[in-house]
Amino acid sequence: MKTNDYVRYLTVEWLNYMDQPKNIRKEQKKSHKGTREPLLSHWFGVIPISIGMLFKRN
C-alpha cells in the first residue's frame, strides 16, 4: 500500500467516525471496552495467569 493510499484510507475512516452522532460513538467505546481482554493477559500472555493460579492453589 502506498503512502497516498494509506492517508486516503485514514482520512475516510476518520470522516466516517466523525460523521456519527456523539452518543453512538460513546456507545461503541463502552461496548469495545467490555469486550477487551484483561490488561495483564494482553501485555504478558499466559504467564501472569499461571503465576496467579500457582499462588491461589497454595
PyMOL Python script that loads the backbone (N, CA, C, O; Angstrom):
from pymol import cmd

cmd.read_pdbstr("""\
ATOM      1  N   MET A   1       0.855  -1.176   0.000  1.00  0.00           N
ATOM      2  CA  MET A   1       0.000   0.000   0.000  1.00  0.00           C
ATOM      3  C   MET A   1       0.900   1.238   0.000  1.00  0.00           C
ATOM      4  O   MET A   1       1.812   1.365   0.817  1.00  0.00           O
ATOM      5  N   LYS A   2       0.628   2.114  -0.906  1.00  0.00           N
ATOM      6  CA  LYS A   2       1.424   3.332  -0.997  1.00  0.00           C
ATOM      7  C   LYS A   2       0.993   4.321   0.087  1.00  0.00           C
ATOM      8  O   LYS A   2      -0.088   4.200   0.664  1.00  0.00           O
ATOM      9  N   THR A   3       1.843   5.282   0.344  1.00  0.00           N
ATOM     10  CA  THR A   3       1.580   6.262   1.394  1.00  0.00           C
ATOM     11  C   THR A   3       0.311   7.051   1.102  1.00  0.00           C
ATOM     12  O   THR A   3      -0.477   7.312   2.011  1.00  0.00           O
ATOM     13  N   ASN A   4       0.106   7.431  -0.139  1.00  0.00           N
ATOM     14  CA  ASN A   4      -1.073   8.205  -0.502  1.00  0.00           C
ATOM     15  C   ASN A   4      -2.358   7.397  -0.246  1.00  0.00           C
ATOM     16  O   ASN A   4      -3.354   7.938   0.235  1.00  0.00           O
ATOM     17  N   ASP A   5      -2.321   6.102  -0.571  1.00  0.00           N
ATOM     18  CA  ASP A   5      -3.476   5.243  -0.329  1.00  0.00           C
ATOM     19  C   ASP A   5      -3.767   5.132   1.167  1.00  0.00           C
ATOM     20  O   ASP A   5      -4.922   5.156   1.591  1.00  0.00           O
ATOM     21  N   TYR A   6      -2.709   5.011   1.950  1.00  0.00           N
ATOM     22  CA  TYR A   6      -2.865   4.887   3.404  1.00  0.00           C
ATOM     23  C   TYR A   6      -3.452   6.164   3.998  1.00  0.00           C
ATOM     24  O   TYR A   6      -4.337   6.097   4.851  1.00  0.00           O
ATOM     25  N   VAL A   7      -2.980   7.302   3.568  1.00  0.00           N
ATOM     26  CA  VAL A   7      -3.505   8.581   4.050  1.00  0.00           C
ATOM     27  C   VAL A   7      -4.966   8.733   3.649  1.00  0.00           C
ATOM     28  O   VAL A   7      -5.777   9.218   4.438  1.00  0.00           O
ATOM     29  N   ARG A   8      -5.302   8.331   2.454  1.00  0.00           N
ATOM     30  CA  ARG A   8      -6.694   8.393   1.988  1.00  0.00           C
ATOM     31  C   ARG A   8      -7.586   7.487   2.834  1.00  0.00           C
ATOM     32  O   ARG A   8      -8.684   7.881   3.226  1.00  0.00           O
ATOM     33  N   TYR A   9      -7.112   6.277   3.114  1.00  0.00           N
ATOM     34  CA  TYR A   9      -7.872   5.338   3.949  1.00  0.00           C
ATOM     35  C   TYR A   9      -8.104   5.905   5.347  1.00  0.00           C
ATOM     36  O   TYR A   9      -9.221   5.863   5.862  1.00  0.00           O
ATOM     37  N   LEU A  10      -7.046   6.435   5.958  1.00  0.00           N
ATOM     38  CA  LEU A  10      -7.183   7.016   7.297  1.00  0.00           C
ATOM     39  C   LEU A  10      -8.143   8.200   7.293  1.00  0.00           C
ATOM     40  O   LEU A  10      -8.927   8.367   8.227  1.00  0.00           O
ATOM     41  N   THR A  11      -8.087   9.009   6.266  1.00  0.00           N
ATOM     42  CA  THR A  11      -8.977  10.163   6.165  1.00  0.00           C
ATOM     43  C   THR A  11     -10.432   9.723   6.053  1.00  0.00           C
ATOM     44  O   THR A  11     -11.305  10.289   6.712  1.00  0.00           O
ATOM     45  N   VAL A  12     -10.693   8.734   5.234  1.00  0.00           N
ATOM     46  CA  VAL A  12     -12.068   8.236   5.070  1.00  0.00           C
ATOM     47  C   VAL A  12     -12.582   7.633   6.367  1.00  0.00           C
ATOM     48  O   VAL A  12     -13.724   7.877   6.755  1.00  0.00           O
ATOM     49  N   GLU A  13     -11.743   6.845   7.044  1.00  0.00           N
ATOM     50  CA  GLU A  13     -12.164   6.233   8.309  1.00  0.00           C
ATOM     51  C   GLU A  13     -12.435   7.299   9.367  1.00  0.00           C
ATOM     52  O   GLU A  13     -13.405   7.201  10.118  1.00  0.00           O
ATOM     53  N   TRP A  14     -11.585   8.305   9.423  1.00  0.00           N
ATOM     54  CA  TRP A  14     -11.768   9.374  10.401  1.00  0.00           C
ATOM     55  C   TRP A  14     -13.047  10.154  10.118  1.00  0.00           C
ATOM     56  O   TRP A  14     -13.788  10.491  11.041  1.00  0.00           O
ATOM     57  N   LEU A  15     -13.306  10.440   8.842  1.00  0.00           N
ATOM     58  CA  LEU A  15     -14.523  11.173   8.487  1.00  0.00           C
ATOM     59  C   LEU A  15     -15.781  10.354   8.789  1.00  0.00           C
ATOM     60  O   LEU A  15     -16.787  10.906   9.234  1.00  0.00           O
ATOM     61  N   ASN A  16     -15.727   9.048   8.552  1.00  0.00           N
ATOM     62  CA  ASN A  16     -16.863   8.197   8.906  1.00  0.00           C
ATOM     63  C   ASN A  16     -17.116   8.224  10.400  1.00  0.00           C
ATOM     64  O   ASN A  16     -18.263   8.269  10.845  1.00  0.00           O
ATOM     65  N   TYR A  17     -16.042   8.196  11.172  1.00  0.00           N
ATOM     66  CA  TYR A  17     -16.161   8.237  12.627  1.00  0.00           C
ATOM     67  C   TYR A  17     -16.739   9.576  13.090  1.00  0.00           C
ATOM     68  O   TYR A  17     -17.605   9.611  13.965  1.00  0.00           O
ATOM     69  N   MET A  18     -16.269  10.658  12.513  1.00  0.00           N
ATOM     70  CA  MET A  18     -16.721  11.981  12.936  1.00  0.00           C
ATOM     71  C   MET A  18     -18.142  12.285  12.470  1.00  0.00           C
ATOM     72  O   MET A  18     -18.809  13.129  13.068  1.00  0.00           O
ATOM     73  N   ASP A  19     -18.621  11.624  11.423  1.00  0.00           N
ATOM     74  CA  ASP A  19     -19.983  11.832  10.938  1.00  0.00           C
ATOM     75  C   ASP A  19     -21.031  11.175  11.826  1.00  0.00           C
ATOM     76  O   ASP A  19     -22.208  11.531  11.764  1.00  0.00           O
ATOM     77  N   GLN A  20     -20.617  10.225  12.648  1.00  0.00           N
ATOM     78  CA  GLN A  20     -21.562   9.561  13.539  1.00  0.00           C
ATOM     79  C   GLN A  20     -21.943  10.506  14.671  1.00  0.00           C
ATOM     80  O   GLN A  20     -21.133  11.333  15.089  1.00  0.00           O
ATOM     81  N   PRO A  21     -23.181  10.388  15.174  1.00  0.00           N
ATOM     82  CA  PRO A  21     -23.559  11.197  16.335  1.00  0.00           C
ATOM     83  C   PRO A  21     -22.712  10.822  17.558  1.00  0.00           C
ATOM     84  O   PRO A  21     -22.205   9.706  17.666  1.00  0.00           O
ATOM     85  N   LYS A  22     -22.579  11.772  18.458  1.00  0.00           N
ATOM     86  CA  LYS A  22     -21.698  11.589  19.604  1.00  0.00           C
ATOM     87  C   LYS A  22     -22.171  10.446  20.504  1.00  0.00           C
ATOM     88  O   LYS A  22     -21.345   9.706  21.040  1.00  0.00           O
ATOM     89  N   ASN A  23     -23.487  10.290  20.678  1.00  0.00           N
ATOM     90  CA  ASN A  23     -23.965   9.227  21.564  1.00  0.00           C
ATOM     91  C   ASN A  23     -23.671   7.837  20.990  1.00  0.00           C
ATOM     92  O   ASN A  23     -23.428   6.903  21.754  1.00  0.00           O
ATOM     93  N   ILE A  24     -23.688   7.681  19.677  1.00  0.00           N
ATOM     94  CA  ILE A  24     -23.348   6.386  19.071  1.00  0.00           C
ATOM     95  C   ILE A  24     -21.870   6.079  19.268  1.00  0.00           C
ATOM     96  O   ILE A  24     -21.502   4.933  19.527  1.00  0.00           O
ATOM     97  N   ARG A  25     -21.023   7.093  19.147  1.00  0.00           N
ATOM     98  CA  ARG A  25     -19.585   6.887  19.371  1.00  0.00           C
ATOM     99  C   ARG A  25     -19.323   6.465  20.808  1.00  0.00           C
ATOM    100  O   ARG A  25     -18.490   5.592  21.053  1.00  0.00           O
ATOM    101  N   LYS A  26     -20.028   7.078  21.769  1.00  0.00           N
ATOM    102  CA  LYS A  26     -19.840   6.712  23.171  1.00  0.00           C
ATOM    103  C   LYS A  26     -20.286   5.281  23.424  1.00  0.00           C
ATOM    104  O   LYS A  26     -19.629   4.547  24.163  1.00  0.00           O
ATOM    105  N   GLU A  27     -21.405   4.876  22.815  1.00  0.00           N
ATOM    106  CA  GLU A  27     -21.881   3.505  22.984  1.00  0.00           C
ATOM    107  C   GLU A  27     -20.886   2.508  22.396  1.00  0.00           C
ATOM    108  O   GLU A  27     -20.661   1.447  22.978  1.00  0.00           O
ATOM    109  N   GLN A  28     -20.294   2.833  21.264  1.00  0.00           N
ATOM    110  CA  GLN A  28     -19.303   1.947  20.658  1.00  0.00           C
ATOM    111  C   GLN A  28     -18.070   1.813  21.551  1.00  0.00           C
ATOM    112  O   GLN A  28     -17.511   0.723  21.671  1.00  0.00           O
ATOM    113  N   LYS A  29     -17.641   2.906  22.175  1.00  0.00           N
ATOM    114  CA  LYS A  29     -16.498   2.840  23.080  1.00  0.00           C
ATOM    115  C   LYS A  29     -16.804   1.954  24.277  1.00  0.00           C
ATOM    116  O   LYS A  29     -15.971   1.145  24.685  1.00  0.00           O
ATOM    117  N   LYS A  30     -18.009   2.108  24.846  1.00  0.00           N
ATOM    118  CA  LYS A  30     -18.378   1.294  26.005  1.00  0.00           C
ATOM    119  C   LYS A  30     -18.443  -0.183  25.645  1.00  0.00           C
ATOM    120  O   LYS A  30     -17.976  -1.025  26.411  1.00  0.00           O
ATOM    121  N   SER A  31     -19.013  -0.507  24.495  1.00  0.00           N
ATOM    122  CA  SER A  31     -19.113  -1.910  24.106  1.00  0.00           C
ATOM    123  C   SER A  31     -17.731  -2.487  23.793  1.00  0.00           C
ATOM    124  O   SER A  31     -17.474  -3.660  24.065  1.00  0.00           O
ATOM    125  N   HIS A  32     -16.853  -1.679  23.231  1.00  0.00           N
ATOM    126  CA  HIS A  32     -15.498  -2.150  22.934  1.00  0.00           C
ATOM    127  C   HIS A  32     -14.711  -2.394  24.215  1.00  0.00           C
ATOM    128  O   HIS A  32     -13.956  -3.363  24.302  1.00  0.00           O
ATOM    129  N   LYS A  33     -14.878  -1.534  25.200  1.00  0.00           N
ATOM    130  CA  LYS A  33     -14.175  -1.718  26.466  1.00  0.00           C
ATOM    131  C   LYS A  33     -14.639  -2.976  27.174  1.00  0.00           C
ATOM    132  O   LYS A  33     -13.853  -3.628  27.861  1.00  0.00           O
ATOM    133  N   GLY A  34     -15.914  -3.327  27.014  1.00  0.00           N
ATOM    134  CA  GLY A  34     -16.440  -4.526  27.659  1.00  0.00           C
ATOM    135  C   GLY A  34     -15.940  -5.814  27.038  1.00  0.00           C
ATOM    136  O   GLY A  34     -15.930  -6.849  27.704  1.00  0.00           O
ATOM    137  N   THR A  35     -15.523  -5.781  25.776  1.00  0.00           N
ATOM    138  CA  THR A  35     -15.088  -6.992  25.095  1.00  0.00           C
ATOM    139  C   THR A  35     -13.582  -7.196  25.127  1.00  0.00           C
ATOM    140  O   THR A  35     -13.094  -8.232  24.675  1.00  0.00           O
ATOM    141  N   ARG A  36     -12.843  -6.243  25.645  1.00  0.00           N
ATOM    142  CA  ARG A  36     -11.392  -6.390  25.680  1.00  0.00           C
ATOM    143  C   ARG A  36     -10.975  -7.404  26.730  1.00  0.00           C
ATOM    144  O   ARG A  36     -11.657  -7.596  27.736  1.00  0.00           O
ATOM    145  N   GLU A  37      -9.828  -8.060  26.477  1.00  0.00           N
ATOM    146  CA  GLU A  37      -9.300  -8.988  27.453  1.00  0.00           C
ATOM    147  C   GLU A  37      -8.583  -8.200  28.558  1.00  0.00           C
ATOM    148  O   GLU A  37      -8.233  -7.038  28.353  1.00  0.00           O
ATOM    149  N   PRO A  38      -8.362  -8.814  29.719  1.00  0.00           N
ATOM    150  CA  PRO A  38      -7.679  -8.102  30.812  1.00  0.00           C
ATOM    151  C   PRO A  38      -6.291  -7.615  30.395  1.00  0.00           C
ATOM    152  O   PRO A  38      -5.627  -8.222  29.555  1.00  0.00           O
ATOM    153  N   LEU A  39      -5.879  -6.523  30.995  1.00  0.00           N
ATOM    154  CA  LEU A  39      -4.626  -5.871  30.603  1.00  0.00           C
ATOM    155  C   LEU A  39      -3.414  -6.768  30.796  1.00  0.00           C
ATOM    156  O   LEU A  39      -2.546  -6.820  29.926  1.00  0.00           O
ATOM    157  N   LEU A  40      -3.337  -7.480  31.927  1.00  0.00           N
ATOM    158  CA  LEU A  40      -2.170  -8.329  32.167  1.00  0.00           C
ATOM    159  C   LEU A  40      -2.038  -9.425  31.118  1.00  0.00           C
ATOM    160  O   LEU A  40      -0.941  -9.674  30.618  1.00  0.00           O
ATOM    161  N   SER A  41      -3.131 -10.071  30.786  1.00  0.00           N
ATOM    162  CA  SER A  41      -3.029 -11.141  29.793  1.00  0.00           C
ATOM    163  C   SER A  41      -2.789 -10.572  28.395  1.00  0.00           C
ATOM    164  O   SER A  41      -2.194 -11.240  27.550  1.00  0.00           O
ATOM    165  N   HIS A  42      -3.241  -9.359  28.148  1.00  0.00           N
ATOM    166  CA  HIS A  42      -2.991  -8.741  26.843  1.00  0.00           C
ATOM    167  C   HIS A  42      -1.509  -8.430  26.670  1.00  0.00           C
ATOM    168  O   HIS A  42      -0.947  -8.678  25.603  1.00  0.00           O
ATOM    169  N   TRP A  43      -0.878  -7.894  27.695  1.00  0.00           N
ATOM    170  CA  TRP A  43       0.517  -7.496  27.580  1.00  0.00           C
ATOM    171  C   TRP A  43       1.484  -8.656  27.782  1.00  0.00           C
ATOM    172  O   TRP A  43       2.512  -8.723  27.108  1.00  0.00           O
ATOM    173  N   PHE A  44       1.174  -9.569  28.695  1.00  0.00           N
ATOM    174  CA  PHE A  44       2.157 -10.579  29.072  1.00  0.00           C
ATOM    175  C   PHE A  44       1.729 -12.009  28.770  1.00  0.00           C
ATOM    176  O   PHE A  44       2.481 -12.940  29.059  1.00  0.00           O
ATOM    177  N   GLY A  45       0.559 -12.211  28.205  1.00  0.00           N
ATOM    178  CA  GLY A  45       0.134 -13.548  27.817  1.00  0.00           C
ATOM    179  C   GLY A  45      -0.350 -14.376  28.992  1.00  0.00           C
ATOM    180  O   GLY A  45      -1.072 -13.879  29.857  1.00  0.00           O
ATOM    181  N   VAL A  46       0.047 -15.628  29.022  1.00  0.00           N
ATOM    182  CA  VAL A  46      -0.464 -16.591  29.990  1.00  0.00           C
ATOM    183  C   VAL A  46       0.346 -16.587  31.285  1.00  0.00           C
ATOM    184  O   VAL A  46      -0.109 -17.132  32.290  1.00  0.00           O
ATOM    185  N   ILE A  47       1.506 -16.000  31.283  1.00  0.00           N
ATOM    186  CA  ILE A  47       2.401 -16.055  32.447  1.00  0.00           C
ATOM    187  C   ILE A  47       1.748 -15.486  33.706  1.00  0.00           C
ATOM    188  O   ILE A  47       1.801 -16.161  34.734  1.00  0.00           O
ATOM    189  N   PRO A  48       1.132 -14.292  33.712  1.00  0.00           N
ATOM    190  CA  PRO A  48       0.513 -13.797  34.942  1.00  0.00           C
ATOM    191  C   PRO A  48      -0.641 -14.680  35.421  1.00  0.00           C
ATOM    192  O   PRO A  48      -0.849 -14.833  36.624  1.00  0.00           O
ATOM    193  N   ILE A  49      -1.381 -15.254  34.490  1.00  0.00           N
ATOM    194  CA  ILE A  49      -2.486 -16.129  34.871  1.00  0.00           C
ATOM    195  C   ILE A  49      -1.939 -17.385  35.556  1.00  0.00           C
ATOM    196  O   ILE A  49      -2.481 -17.816  36.574  1.00  0.00           O
ATOM    197  N   SER A  50      -0.884 -17.968  35.014  1.00  0.00           N
ATOM    198  CA  SER A  50      -0.333 -19.185  35.605  1.00  0.00           C
ATOM    199  C   SER A  50       0.292 -18.901  36.970  1.00  0.00           C
ATOM    200  O   SER A  50       0.180 -19.723  37.880  1.00  0.00           O
ATOM    201  N   ILE A  51       0.943 -17.762  37.123  1.00  0.00           N
ATOM    202  CA  ILE A  51       1.518 -17.420  38.436  1.00  0.00           C
ATOM    203  C   ILE A  51       0.387 -17.193  39.446  1.00  0.00           C
ATOM    204  O   ILE A  51       0.491 -17.625  40.593  1.00  0.00           O
ATOM    205  N   GLY A  52      -0.676 -16.527  39.033  1.00  0.00           N
ATOM    206  CA  GLY A  52      -1.805 -16.313  39.922  1.00  0.00           C
ATOM    207  C   GLY A  52      -2.450 -17.620  40.345  1.00  0.00           C
ATOM    208  O   GLY A  52      -2.825 -17.778  41.507  1.00  0.00           O
ATOM    209  N   MET A  53      -2.583 -18.556  39.422  1.00  0.00           N
ATOM    210  CA  MET A  53      -3.148 -19.859  39.751  1.00  0.00           C
ATOM    211  C   MET A  53      -2.251 -20.614  40.713  1.00  0.00           C
ATOM    212  O   MET A  53      -2.741 -21.316  41.597  1.00  0.00           O
ATOM    213  N   LEU A  54      -0.934 -20.478  40.549  1.00  0.00           N
ATOM    214  CA  LEU A  54       0.008 -21.154  41.425  1.00  0.00           C
ATOM    215  C   LEU A  54      -0.127 -20.647  42.859  1.00  0.00           C
ATOM    216  O   LEU A  54      -0.129 -21.440  43.800  1.00  0.00           O
ATOM    217  N   PHE A  55      -0.240 -19.329  43.029  1.00  0.00           N
ATOM    218  CA  PHE A  55      -0.342 -18.776  44.380  1.00  0.00           C
ATOM    219  C   PHE A  55      -1.722 -19.017  44.992  1.00  0.00           C
ATOM    220  O   PHE A  55      -1.823 -19.183  46.207  1.00  0.00           O
ATOM    221  N   LYS A  56      -2.768 -19.041  44.203  1.00  0.00           N
ATOM    222  CA  LYS A  56      -4.106 -19.287  44.728  1.00  0.00           C
ATOM    223  C   LYS A  56      -4.254 -20.732  45.183  1.00  0.00           C
ATOM    224  O   LYS A  56      -5.013 -21.021  46.108  1.00  0.00           O
ATOM    225  N   ARG A  57      -3.540 -21.627  44.542  1.00  0.00           N
ATOM    226  CA  ARG A  57      -3.640 -23.043  44.888  1.00  0.00           C
ATOM    227  C   ARG A  57      -3.023 -23.314  46.261  1.00  0.00           C
ATOM    228  O   ARG A  57      -3.523 -24.159  47.003  1.00  0.00           O
ATOM    229  N   ASN A  58      -1.959 -22.619  46.602  1.00  0.00           N
ATOM    230  CA  ASN A  58      -1.268 -22.870  47.872  1.00  0.00           C
ATOM    231  C   ASN A  58      -1.933 -22.229  49.008  1.00  0.00           C
ATOM    232  O   ASN A  58      -1.471 -22.349  50.142  1.00  0.00           O
TER     233      ASN A  58
END
""", "prot")
cmd.dss("prot")
cmd.show_as("cartoon", "prot")
cmd.util.cbc("prot")
cmd.orient("prot")
